[in-house]
Every structure is written in structure tokens, then in C-alpha cells.
Amino acid sequence: MQDSVQSGVFKFLSDGTGMVLGAFNLPFGVSCQTQTMYNDTECQQIMNLIMLEKTWRDCSMQFRYQGMAGQGVYTTSFMQSLNEKLQAGFQLNIIPAQSICKFAYCGF
């Protein structure tokens, strides 16, 4: 079912840390996963992650953002099934705060 929450998790520990996780179905068959973790009781160290994924019959595309303390990493990947036993694709990682841009090919 589109436009619905698949799952949600709230985890709070006695040491003051915790996390909130969510998985959602978005329009056009896009799935979304979110995660927020905090490592202190004052919520000064918070990490956020969001991932969007679209899967077709023989390929998939994914966008992911992971950020903490004003810095983030952006990742885009595309994977294609070439036959029953072989997949190939690429991944692009960008870290704007450090002016890093890395591109990789992969296969398995």
C-alpha cells in the first residue's frame, strides 16, 4: 500500500541515548527509511539518516543522506542485474564540508 508507514521503532535507553526509526512507502513505488540517533541526554550529538530507494524489475536506484553536527554525506547508487548471477553499478559519494567527491564502479 502506498503512502503508508511500514514500521516505526522508538528506543530509549537508561543512559539517556536513543533512536527513532521509520520506514514509509511513498508515491511512485519509492520506499523511504529514516533514522535519528542521539548519544547524550541534552541531544547535542544527533545523527540523522534518510534513504530513498526505487526498485524496478532488474535494477534499483538509491539516494542516502547521513548528517551529524552540520556536516553530511550524500550517496547515490544505481545497480543493474546483468544476468542471474551478475550485478553491476556505480556509487557517488559527496562530502561538501570536506570538498570530497568520489565515484566508484562495482560488480558482484
N, C-alpha and C positions, 0 to 999 in steps of 0.2 A: 504494500500500500504506500503510495507516495505521500509526501508531506506529513510524515508521522515520526514520532520518536520510537526508535527500535529498542534502545536501552538507556538507562541512566544509573550512575553509581555515585554515591556520596560517601566518602571515607574520611573520618575524623579520628585522630589518634590522641591518646592521653598526653603526649609530649607537645601538643599544640600544632602539629603538622597535619596535612590532609590533602585530599584531592577531590575533584569533581570531574566525572567523565560522562560523555553523552554520545550517542550515535543516532543519526537522523537520516531519513530519506527525503531528498529534495526533488523538485520537479526535473523532468527530462532524464530520469534514471540516475541522477547524481547522488552518491552517498557522502555524508559528512560525519566526521568524527571530531570531537573537541575534548580537550583535557586541560584542566587548570590545577597546578600543584602549588602549595605554599609550604615553606620549610621553617617558618617561625611563627610565634604567636601574634606578632604585630603585623603579619602579612607584608613584610618588606621584601622578601625573596619569593617572588611569584613567577612561575614559568607557565606560559600558555602555548598550546599546540592546537592547530587546526589542520585537518586534512580533508580535501575534496577529491573524490575518485569517480571516474566514469568508466564502466566496463562494457565492451561490445563483445560480439561472439568470439573474436580471435585476437583482441588487443585491449589495452587499458591505458588510461592516462590519469596521472595523479599530480595534485598540487599540494604542497605542505608548507606551513609556516610554523616555526618554533622560535619563541622570543622570551627573553628574560632581561630585566633591568634596562630596557630601552634598546637592546640590541636583538637582532633577529637573523634567522637563516631561512631563506626561501629555496625550496626544492621543487623542480618539475621533472617528471619522468614519463616516458612512454615505452610500453613493452608490446611486442608483436609476436604471436605464435607463428613460427615458420613451418613447423610440422608437429607431429605428436610429441616429439622428444626434444625439440629445439625452440628456444625463445631468444629474441634479441631486442635490444632497445637502447635508449640513451637516458642520461640524467644530467640535469643542470643544477648546480648549487651556487647561490649568490649570498654573500655576506656583505651588505652595504657598508657597515661600520668599519670594516677592515679592507674595503675595496677588493674583495676576492670574488672571482667568478671562475668556476671550474666546470668543465664539460667532460662527460665520460660516456663511452660506449660499453655495453655489456652484453653478455650472452650466456645462456646455460641450458 
